[in-house]
Amino acid sequence: GTASNLKWALHSGLCNGLDAFTEVANGNASGVTILNVTPATDYRLLVFNTGGPGVQGTFSLNLEVPGINDASISQVTSPSGLLCDTQFQPVVKLKNLGETTLSSVQITVKEDAVTEYVYNWSGPALAFGDSVTLTLPLVTSTGSHTLNVNTDLPNGAADDIPSNDLASSAYQADGQTAKVRVTTDNNPGQTTWIIYAPGNIPVASGGPYVLPNTQSTATVCLPSNAANKWFFFLFDSFGDGICCSQGTGSWQVLDRLDRVIMRDNGQFTTQSPNTPPLTSSYSAGHEITLPIGPTRPWTTSPYNVCGVFNLGLQSKIRCTTVSGVTSYQWEFSNPDAGYQRRVSASTNFVTYVNMQAMAPQLGITYFVRNRADQGTAGFNDDRWGEGCEMAWSNTTPFCTGLVATAGSTFSCGATRTWGGSSKIWATPVVGAYPYDANGNGSYADAGDQQFAYHFRFTGPGAYVRDIYTTNYICPLAWTTNPLVAGNTYQVTVEVQVGGVWRGFCGSTCNLTIAAGPGQGAGRMDAAVVTEENISLWPNPVRDGLVNLRIDGITDADQRIAVDIYDAFGKKVVAQQYANSGNLFNTVLHLDGGLAAGVYMVNITINDRTSLKRLTVL
């Protein structure tokens, strides 16, 4: 109005008399003043000027009271402006503008005008005027957009003042944030790195560094591509890596929240991964997928799998689960060496036994990460989650001896005939199987071991005979220096695990040889050499149907037995056939009942035995 120099004073009490009131607030009568007053309480508001000429006039008073139920998004803090990510979690401020304490509200998140999701918030309750900062679920977006966030149904009721519900923020989403963290060695000027997009397109680089033995972190924005996949390389121009002769350098690649995508200690020559890598597919580089996937190795008790030398061969290496997912994949890698082993399962765990082909080595630190099969069947479209380092112990004693329990495999203290189909059994050891160091299917390379069990026979006259087999079954038939009927021999057994023979640490057993049909037959060791040509395919097998073909059989009448054993020595398949002629051909029906892993197939033709290895996917 026209009055000037207006002031006001608020008093408690009724409007009768001027002197019996307590003043609770006062101020200048201009603008907007918010007062915290007690509901259902009477007050007296006095509006006045300072008196004197020229200050009189008219005025108007506008009292605005809050709604009963009124919630508001007062601010969208994030995202805002340029965002190097295609996935983000909105950060907003929720405020209660209603008289009633706010205990629940619906929050709708929209990209422009398209609803992304509705988030139901509840407590802790907010009094009138109070606010709380919320981090909402993920939004996936690319390009320039406006994020609109509004409230609805405060306390399950209609919003009394909907005009104040909405807040907005403009942003531009493009690419993914990654961090390259390098701890330098004594010669930082020799160290550089590059990240490539598919097609060998360089998109980020760093180094050389200046400070020795110092950790440095570079944050880069990786441009989006069809698969959101990139490849990281680390280089040392001198050729001695960044660990360990010239310091204790290391490297890691992280996402924007400092979750580990991959890491290693920098033990390489000119390039990490080494060239040539231990696994040929690793030549593309250290694979980065962003944003990281939803599953990761267990890091909490009782299933923590992260840590060095904390796992046994029967330990279950678990990952966190994702709702609705039935298939998971693990990757065990030695990044600097360029080694990579991937294994899939319909459960959220695998063991060392699941990786008999191209197995990791005991005592070597590996980086392990997981991905869940979501969307299209198969893992090609799925992202790796956060990972960690772990290792299997190399010092665990792997001891075995002849089977001493009653049953068909009883061997410790047994009496056997020599030759024919006579056999003895050792107790199976988890992780003992032929070792293919580079995974090329051959056992003739450096580091390979064709055999898994070593039986040693000692007896009268300083007799010593060493027999090597691919599994825990030892046929008592070989050509040179045979066992002699009537003699008792002492038998010990050692196993090869991870390419290393573990020593004769188990019990010593007596074995007595009685006269039998095979004594002195002079036949070659049936565990290694047979006259027939045996083919088993497909191998690996996926659908439970395996073709078995045997050529060159010379027996007139043939009894053929096929026994399949798992890695623990348990017989899981037993089939028998009668045949005539020089060819036998059949299909083994595994009926999909075998878990993924490696099995030993024991094929007996009359008195001759051959061992084959079968991988089930």
C-alpha positions in Angstrom: 0.0 0.0 0.0 1.0 3.6 0.7 2.2 3.4 4.3 5.9 3.5 4.8 8.3 2.4 7.6 5.9 -0.5 8.6 6.9 -2.9 11.3 5.2 -5.9 12.9 5.3 -7.8 16.2 3.8 -11.2 16.9 2.4 -11.8 20.4 1.0 -14.9 22.0 -2.5 -14.8 23.6 -6.0 -13.5 22.8 -6.9 -10.3 21.1 -8.2 -8.5 24.3 -5.9 -5.9 25.8 -2.5 -4.7 24.8 -0.2 -5.4 27.8 -0.8 -9.1 28.7 1.0 -10.7 25.7 4.5 -12.2 25.2 6.3 -11.0 22.1 7.5 -14.1 20.2 8.8 -12.4 17.0 9.1 -9.0 15.2 10.5 -7.5 12.0 10.1 -5.2 9.1 6.8 -5.5 7.2 8.3 -6.2 3.8 9.0 -9.3 1.8 8.2 -12.8 3.0 8.8 -14.1 6.6 8.4 -17.7 7.5 7.5 -18.3 11.2 7.6 -21.5 13.1 4.5 -21.3 15.2 2.6 -23.9 17.3 -0.4 -25.4 15.6 -3.9 -24.8 17.2 -2.5 -21.8 19.1 -3.8 -18.2 19.1 -1.5 -15.3 18.3 -1.9 -11.5 18.0 -0.2 -9.8 15.1 0.4 -6.0 15.5 1.3 -4.0 12.4 2.5 -0.4 13.0 4.6 2.4 11.8 7.1 4.6 13.6 4.7 7.5 13.9 5.3 11.1 12.8 4.3 12.9 9.6 4.6 11.2 6.2 4.5 7.6 7.3 0.7 7.1 7.4 -1.1 5.2 4.7 -2.7 1.9 3.7 -1.3 -1.6 3.7 -2.4 -5.2 2.9 -1.5 -8.4 4.6 -1.1 -11.8 2.9 -0.9 -14.8 5.2 0.2 -18.0 3.5 -0.1 -21.3 5.4 1.4 -24.7 4.3 -0.7 -27.5 2.9 -1.4 -30.5 5.1 0.4 -32.9 2.8 2.9 -31.2 0.5 6.3 -32.6 -0.6 8.7 -31.1 -3.0 11.9 -31.8 -5.0 13.7 -28.6 -4.2 16.8 -29.3 -6.2 18.4 -31.8 -8.6 22.0 -31.8 -7.6 23.2 -34.3 -10.1 23.5 -34.8 -13.1 24.3 -31.4 -14.3 26.2 -30.1 -17.3 28.7 -32.3 -19.0 28.6 -35.9 -17.7 31.2 -38.5 -18.8 29.0 -41.5 -18.3 26.1 -43.2 -19.9 24.8 -44.3 -16.6 24.3 -42.3 -13.4 22.4 -42.1 -10.2 20.4 -38.9 -9.8 21.0 -36.9 -6.5 18.1 -34.8 -5.4 16.9 -32.9 -2.3 13.5 -33.9 -1.0 11.7 -31.3 1.2 8.6 -31.4 3.3 6.5 -28.3 2.8 3.4 -29.7 4.5 2.2 -29.3 8.1 2.0 -33.1 8.5 5.3 -35.0 9.1 6.3 -36.6 5.8 6.9 -40.3 6.1 6.4 -41.5 2.5 6.2 -40.1 -1.1 6.4 -41.3 -4.7 9.3 -39.8 -6.7 9.0 -39.9 -10.5 12.2 -39.6 -12.6 11.8 -38.6 -16.3 14.3 -38.1 -19.1 12.7 -35.2 -20.8 9.0 -36.3 -20.9 9.7 -40.0 -20.8 9.3 -41.7 -17.4 12.4 -43.8 -16.4 10.9 -45.1 -13.1 8.9 -44.3 -10.0 10.8 -44.6 -6.7 8.9 -45.1 -3.5 10.6 -43.3 -0.6 9.8 -43.9 3.1 11.4 -42.4 6.2 13.1 -41.4 8.3 10.2 -38.9 8.7 10.7 -35.2 7.8 9.1 -32.5 9.9 7.8 -29.3 8.2 10.6 -27.4 6.5 13.1 -30.3 6.8 14.8 -31.8 3.8 17.0 -34.9 3.0 19.4 -35.6 0.1 18.6 -38.8 -1.8 20.6 -40.9 -4.3 18.1 -42.5 -6.6 18.5 -45.7 -8.7 20.5 -45.8 -12.0 19.4 -44.0 -15.2 21.0 -45.0 -18.5 21.2 -42.2 -21.0 23.2 -40.8 -23.9 23.2 -37.3 -25.4 21.7 -34.1 -24.2 18.6 -34.2 -22.0 16.7 -32.6 -19.1 16.1 -34.7 -16.0 12.8 -33.9 -14.5 12.1 -35.2 -10.9 8.8 -34.6 -9.1 6.9 -35.8 -6.0 3.5 -37.3 -5.8 1.2 -38.8 -3.1 2.9 -37.5 0.0 1.9 -39.8 2.9 -0.3 -41.6 0.4 -2.6 -38.6 0.0 -3.1 -36.0 -2.8 -0.5 -33.2 -2.8 -2.2 -30.0 -1.5 0.2 -27.7 -3.5 1.4 -29.6 -6.6 2.9 -26.5 -8.2 6.0 -26.9 -6.1 6.6 -30.6 -6.7 9.1 -30.4 -9.7 12.8 -29.7 -10.1 14.9 -30.1 -13.3 18.5 -30.2 -14.4 20.0 -30.2 -17.9 22.9 -32.5 -18.7 24.9 -34.1 -21.6 25.8 -37.8 -21.2 28.6 -39.1 -23.4 31.2 -41.8 -22.7 32.4 -43.6 -19.6 34.8 -42.4 -16.8 37.8 -44.6 -16.1 40.8 -44.1 -13.9 44.3 -45.4 -14.6 46.3 -45.6 -11.3 50.0 -46.4 -11.7 52.6 -46.8 -9.0 55.9 -46.1 -10.7 59.2 -47.8 -10.1 62.7 -46.3 -9.9 62.5 -45.2 -13.6 59.1 -43.4 -14.1 60.2 -41.9 -17.4 60.1 -45.4 -19.0 56.4 -46.0 -18.3 53.5 -45.1 -20.6 50.0 -46.5 -21.2 47.4 -46.4 -23.9 43.7 -47.4 -24.0 42.3 -48.5 -27.4 38.7 -48.8 -28.6 37.8 -51.9 -30.8 39.6 -51.6 -34.1 42.9 -50.4 -32.4 41.7 -46.8 -32.2 43.6 -45.0 -29.4 41.2 -43.1 -27.1 43.4 -42.2 -24.1 47.0 -42.3 -23.0 49.3 -41.4 -20.2 52.9 -41.1 -19.1 55.9 -40.9 -19.1 55.9 -40.2 -15.4 58.2 -37.9 -13.5 58.3 -39.0 -9.8 59.7 -42.4 -8.9 58.0 -44.8 -6.6 54.9 -42.6 -6.5 51.2 -43.4 -7.1 49.5 -41.3 -9.8 45.9 -41.4 -11.0 44.7 -40.2 -14.4 40.9 -39.8 -14.9 39.9 -40.2 -18.6 36.6 -40.1 -20.5 36.3 -43.1 -22.8 34.0 -42.4 -25.8 31.1 -44.7 -26.1 31.1 -47.5 -28.7 28.7 -50.3 -29.7 29.9 -52.7 -27.0 31.2 -50.1 -24.5 34.5 -52.2 -24.5 38.1 -51.0 -24.5 41.6 -52.5 -24.2 44.4 -51.2 -21.9 48.1 -51.6 -22.5 51.0 -50.6 -20.2 54.5 -50.1 -21.6 58.1 -50.0 -20.3 60.6 -48.7 -22.8 63.6 -50.3 -21.1 62.0 -53.8 -21.1 62.0 -54.6 -17.4 58.4 -53.8 -16.4 57.7 -51.7 -13.3 58.3 -54.5 -10.8 60.4 -56.0 -9.3 64.1 -55.5 -10.2 63.8 -51.7 -10.2 61.2 -51.0 -7.5 57.7 -52.3 -6.6 55.5 -50.7 -9.2 52.0 -51.7 -10.0 48.9 -50.7 -12.0 45.1 -50.8 -11.8 42.2 -49.6 -13.9 39.2 -48.3 -11.9 35.7 -47.0 -12.7 34.5 -43.6 -11.6 33.6 -45.0 -8.1 37.1 -46.5 -7.6 35.9 -50.0 -8.1 38.7 -52.2 -9.5 38.2 -53.3 -13.1 41.7 -55.0 -13.3 45.0 -54.8 -11.6 48.5 -56.5 -11.4 51.9 -55.9 -9.9 53.7 -54.7 -13.1 55.9 -57.8 -13.6 56.4 -57.8 -17.4 59.0 -56.9 -19.9 58.3 -54.3 -22.6 54.5 -54.6 -22.6 51.6 -55.7 -20.3 50.1 -58.0 -21.4 53.4 -59.8 -22.3 54.0 -60.6 -26.0 53.3 -63.3 -26.9 50.7 -63.7 -24.1 50.2 -67.1 -22.4 46.7 -67.2 -23.8 46.5 -66.2 -27.5 43.2 -64.5 -27.2 44.7 -62.1 -24.7 46.7 -60.3 -27.4 43.9 -57.7 -27.7 44.9 -56.3 -24.3 43.4 -56.0 -20.9 39.6 -55.9 -21.5 37.6 -53.1 -19.9 33.8 -53.0 -20.0 31.9 -50.1 -18.6 29.7 -49.5 -16.7 30.8 -52.4 -14.6 28.4 -55.4 -14.3 26.1 -56.2 -11.4 27.9 -59.3 -10.0 31.3 -59.6 -8.3 33.3 -62.2 -6.2 32.1 -62.7 -2.7 34.2 -60.5 -0.3 32.3 -61.1 3.0 32.3 -64.0 5.4 31.8 -66.9 5.2 32.3 -67.0 1.4 35.1 -64.5 1.0 37.2 -65.6 -2.0 39.4 -62.6 -2.3 42.9 -62.8 -0.9 46.2 -64.4 -1.8 46.8 -68.2 -1.0 43.6 -68.5 0.9 41.9 -71.1 -1.2 42.0 -74.9 -1.4 41.3 -77.0 -4.4 37.8 -77.8 -3.2 36.9 -74.2 -2.2 33.8 -72.8 -3.9 34.7 -69.6 -5.6 31.4 -67.7 -5.3 30.0 -64.6 -6.9 27.1 -62.4 -5.8 23.8 -63.3 -7.5 21.5 -61.3 -9.8 17.7 -61.8 -9.6 16.4 -63.9 -12.5 19.9 -65.0 -13.7 20.7 -68.7 -14.0 24.2 -68.6 -15.7 27.4 -66.9 -14.5 30.9 -66.7 -15.9 34.2 -66.4 -14.1 37.4 -65.0 -15.5 40.8 -65.9 -13.9 43.6 -63.9 -15.3 47.3 -63.2 -14.8 47.1 -59.9 -16.6 50.8 -59.1 -17.0 51.5 -62.6 -18.3 48.6 -62.5 -20.6 46.9 -65.6 -19.1 43.2 -66.0 -19.2 40.8 -68.8 -18.2 37.0 -68.4 -18.4 34.6 -70.9 -17.0 30.8 -70.8 -16.9 28.3 -72.5 -14.5 24.6 -72.6 -13.8 25.4 -72.0 -10.1 27.0 -69.0 -8.5 30.2 -70.9 -7.7 32.9 -72.9 -9.4 35.9 -74.8 -8.0 39.5 -75.5 -9.2 38.2 -78.9 -10.5 36.0 -77.1 -13.0 39.2 -75.9 -14.8 41.2 -79.0 -15.5 41.9 -77.9 -19.0 44.4 -75.0 -19.1 44.1 -74.8 -15.3 45.5 -71.9 -13.2 48.7 -72.7 -11.4 48.9 -73.1 -7.7 50.8 -70.3 -5.9 50.2 -67.7 -8.7 48.1 -64.7 -7.9 45.1 -64.3 -10.3 42.7 -61.5 -10.8 39.1 -62.9 -10.7 35.9 -61.2 -11.9 32.4 -62.3 -12.9 29.6 -61.5 -15.3 25.9 -62.6 -15.3 24.1 -63.8 -18.4 21.4 -61.1 -18.9 19.6 -60.1 -22.0 20.7 -62.1 -25.1 21.7 -65.7 -24.3 25.4 -66.0 -23.9 27.9 -63.6 -22.3 29.1 -61.5 -25.3 26.7 -58.7 -24.4 27.3 -58.8 -20.7 29.7 -56.6 -18.7 32.4 -57.7 -16.2 31.8 -56.7 -12.6 34.3 -55.4 -10.0 37.1 -57.9 -9.4 39.8 -58.8 -6.9 43.0 -60.8 -6.5 43.2 -64.4 -5.1 45.3 -67.5 -5.3 45.2 -71.2 -4.5 47.8 -72.5 -1.9 50.8 -74.2 -3.3 51.9 -75.7 0.1 48.9 -77.9 0.8 50.0 -81.5 1.1 48.5 -83.6 -1.7 48.8 -87.1 -0.3 47.3 -90.4 -1.5 47.8 -94.1 -1.3 46.1 -97.3 -2.3 42.4 -97.6 -1.4 42.1 -99.3 2.0 38.3 -99.4 2.4 36.3 -102.6 1.5 34.7 -102.7 -1.9 35.4 -103.2 -5.6 38.4 -100.8 -5.5 40.0 -102.2 -2.3 43.8 -102.3 -3.0 45.9 -101.7 0.2 46.8 -105.1 1.4 45.1 -106.9 -1.4 46.1 -109.9 -3.4 46.0 -109.6 -7.2 46.8 -111.7 -10.2 49.3 -110.3 -12.7 48.1 -109.3 -16.2 44.8 -109.5 -17.9 42.3 -106.9 -16.5 43.8 -106.9 -13.0 44.1 -103.4 -11.5 44.7 -101.5 -8.3 43.2 -98.1 -7.3 44.6 -95.1 -5.4 42.4 -92.7 -3.5 41.6 -89.8 -5.9 43.1 -86.4 -5.2 41.1 -83.3 -6.2 43.1 -81.4 -8.7 45.3 -84.3 -9.8 45.1 -84.7 -13.6 47.3 -84.3 -16.7 48.6 -80.7 -16.9 48.4 -78.7 -20.1 50.5 -75.7 -19.3 49.5 -73.5 -22.3 46.1 -75.1 -23.0 46.9 -76.1 -26.6 45.7 -79.7 -26.2 49.2 -81.1 -26.4 51.2 -82.7 -23.6 54.6 -82.4 -25.3 55.4 -78.8 -24.4 57.5 -77.3 -21.7 55.7 -77.4 -18.4 53.2 -80.1 -19.5 52.6 -83.3 -17.5 51.0 -86.2 -19.4 50.4 -88.2 -16.2 48.6 -87.4 -12.9 49.5 -90.5 -10.7 52.8 -92.1 -10.0 52.7 -95.7 -8.6 56.0 -97.0 -7.1 56.5 -100.7 -6.5 59.4 -102.0 -4.3 60.0 -105.6 -3.5 62.5 -108.5 -3.0 65.9 -108.2 -4.5 66.0 -104.3 -4.6 63.1 -104.4 -7.0 61.8 -100.9 -7.9 59.3 -100.1 -10.6 57.7 -96.7 -11.4 54.4 -96.7 -13.3 52.8 -93.4 -14.4 49.1 -93.2 -15.3 46.6 -90.5 -16.3 44.3 -91.3 -13.4 44.1 -93.1 -10.1 43.7 -96.6 -11.7 46.9 -98.7 -12.4 46.5 -101.8 -14.6 48.8 -104.6 -13.4 50.2 -105.4 -16.8 53.4 -104.0 -18.4 56.1 -105.4 -20.5 59.5 -104.9 -18.8 60.3 -105.9 -15.2 56.9 -107.3 -14.3 55.6 -108.2 -10.8 56.3 -111.8 -9.9 53.7 -114.2 -8.6 54.2 -115.2 -5.0 56.0 -111.9 -4.1 54.7 -109.1 -1.9 55.4 -105.5 -2.9 55.3 -102.2 -1.1 53.3 -99.6 -3.1 53.3 -95.8 -2.6 51.6 -93.2 -4.8 52.3 -89.6 -5.5 50.2 -87.1 -7.5 50.9 -84.3 -9.9 48.9 -81.2 -9.2 49.3 -78.0 -11.2 52.3 -79.4 -13.1 54.2 -80.3 -9.9 54.8 -83.8 -8.5 53.9 -83.6 -4.8 55.9 -86.5 -3.3 55.1 -89.9 -1.7 53.5 -88.4 1.4 50.7 -91.0 1.8 50.6 -94.4 3.3 52.7 -97.4 2.1 50.6 -100.5 1.3 51.4 -104.2 0.7 50.3 -105.8 -2.6 50.7 -109.6 -3.0 50.8 -111.1 -6.5 49.2 -114.5 -7.0 49.4 -116.7 -10.1 47.0 -115.7 -12.8 46.2 -116.0 -16.5 48.2 -112.9 -17.4 51.5 -113.9 -15.6 54.4 -113.5 -17.8 52.3 -112.6 -20.8 54.8 -109.9 -21.8 52.1 -107.5 -23.1 52.6 -103.7 -23.3 51.1 -101.5 -20.5 47.4 -101.3 -21.3 47.1 -98.0 -19.5 49.2 -96.3 -22.2 49.2 -98.4 -25.4 46.4 -100.3 -27.1 46.2 -101.7 -30.6 42.8 -100.3 -31.3 42.1 -96.7 -32.6 39.5 -95.1 -30.2 37.7 -91.9 -31.1 35.5 -89.9 -28.7 33.6 -86.9 -30.1 32.5 -84.2 -29.8 34.9 -83.3 -27.0 34.0 -81.0 -25.3 30.3 -82.0 -25.3 27.3 -79.8 -24.7 24.2 -81.8 -25.4 25.0 -85.1 -23.6 25.5 -87.1 -26.8 29.0 -88.5 -27.3 30.1 -90.7 -30.3 32.4 -93.6 -29.5 34.2 -95.4 -32.3 36.7 -98.2 -32.0 38.6 -99.4 -35.1 41.0 -102.3 -35.5 39.5 -104.8 -33.0 40.9 -108.3 -33.6 39.1 -110.3 -31.0 36.4 -112.7 -32.4 34.0 -112.0 -29.5 34.2 -108.7 -27.7 33.0 -107.5 -24.3 33.2 -103.7 -24.2 32.7 -101.7 -21.0 32.5 -97.9 -20.8 32.9 -96.5 -17.3 33.0 -92.7 -16.7 34.5 -91.2 -13.5 34.3 -87.7 -12.2 37.2 -85.8 -10.7 36.6 -87.3 -7.3 36.8 -90.8 -8.6 33.1 -91.5 -8.4 31.7 -93.7 -11.2 28.9 -91.7 -12.8 28.3 -93.8 -16.0 28.6 -97.6 -16.5 27.6 -99.1 -19.8 28.4 -102.6 -21.3 28.2 -103.8 -24.9 28.7 -107.0 -26.9 30.3 -106.7 -30.4 31.9 -108.7 -33.2 34.0 -107.5 -36.1 36.8 -105.0 -36.2 34.6 -101.9 -35.8 32.5 -100.8 -32.9 30.4 -97.7 -33.1 27.8 -96.3 -30.6 26.4 -93.1 -29.0 26.9 -92.6 -25.3 23.8 -91.0 -23.8 24.8 -88.8 -20.9 21.2 -87.4 -20.6 22.5 -84.0 -19.5 22.9 -85.3 -16.0 26.6 -84.6 -15.7 27.8 -81.3 -14.3 30.2 -79.2 -16.2 33.8 -80.4 -15.7 36.4 -83.0 -16.9 35.8 -86.7 -16.7 37.9 -89.8 -17.2 36.4 -92.4 -19.6 37.7 -95.9 -18.9 37.1 -98.1 -22.1 37.7 -101.8 -21.6 37.9 -104.2 -24.6 38.0 -107.8 -23.1 41.2 -107.5 -21.1 42.6 -104.3 -22.5 41.9 -100.8 -21.1 42.2 -97.4 -22.6 41.7 -94.0 -20.8 40.2 -91.0 -22.4 39.5 -87.5 -21.1 36.0 -86.0 -21.7 35.1 -82.4 -21.1 31.4 -81.6 -20.4 30.3 -77.9 -20.9 
